[in-house]
């Protein structure tokens, strides 16, 4: 069991900052952002550990279903924007990938300012 967990964590850590995998269209950047997720089950504190123009990885021990719709707010430079997304994949007990939905021009501008490739 520990070998499986180690393998999953190693794969996840190796993917952060690497060029996007073929199925990913955007490069991810590492970050640590505390958020409160809104879902049909209520509100839960969580943390974003990487961010891209198309989505983010959310660290969470709570279980969410693939396809589940969630919302949260991101704050930067005095601005606060509400983002919505759909759970794209789940790493049980660790977190999940969230694909952003309903991105408007203000969301894209916000993300461009935050997601700066090195």
Residue pairs with C-beta under 8 A, 6 or more apart in sequence:
8 91
8 94
9 94
12 91
12 94
15 21
15 28
16 28
16 30
16 49
16 50
17 28
17 29
17 30
19 27
20 26
20 27
20 28
20 52
24 52
24 54
25 54
26 52
26 53
26 54
26 55
26 115
27 52
27 115
27 117
28 50
28 51
28 52
28 57
29 50
29 51
29 52
29 114
29 115
29 116
29 117
30 49
30 50
31 48
31 49
31 50
31 51
31 114
32 47
32 48
32 49
33 47
33 48
33 51
33 74
34 45
34 46
34 47
35 45
35 46
35 47
35 48
35 58
35 72
35 73
35 74
36 43
36 44
36 45
36 46
36 72
36 73
37 43
37 44
37 45
37 46
37 58
37 60
37 70
37 71
37 72
38 70
38 71
38 72
39 64
39 68
39 69
39 70
39 71
40 68
40 69
44 60
44 62
46 58
46 59
46 60
46 62
46 72
46 95
47 58
47 59
47 60
48 56
48 57
48 58
48 59
49 57
49 58
49 59
49 95
50 56
50 57
51 111
51 114
51 115
52 111
52 115
53 108
53 111
53 112
53 115
54 99
54 100
55 85
55 88
55 97
55 98
55 99
55 100
56 85
56 97
56 98
56 100
57 95
57 96
57 97
57 98
58 95
58 96
58 97
58 98
59 94
59 95
60 95
60 96
61 93
61 94
63 90
63 92
64 70
64 87
64 90
64 96
65 87
65 90
66 87
66 88
66 89
66 90
67 86
67 87
68 86
68 87
69 84
69 85
69 86
69 101
70 84
70 85
70 86
70 87
70 98
71 82
71 83
71 84
71 85
72 82
72 83
73 80
73 81
73 82
73 83
74 80
74 81
74 83
74 110
74 114
76 110
76 113
76 114
77 113
79 110
81 106
81 107
81 110
83 100
83 103
83 107
84 100
84 101
84 102
85 98
85 99
85 100
85 101
86 98
86 99
86 101
87 96
87 97
87 98
87 99
88 96
88 97
88 98
88 99
89 96
89 97
90 96
90 97
100 107
103 111
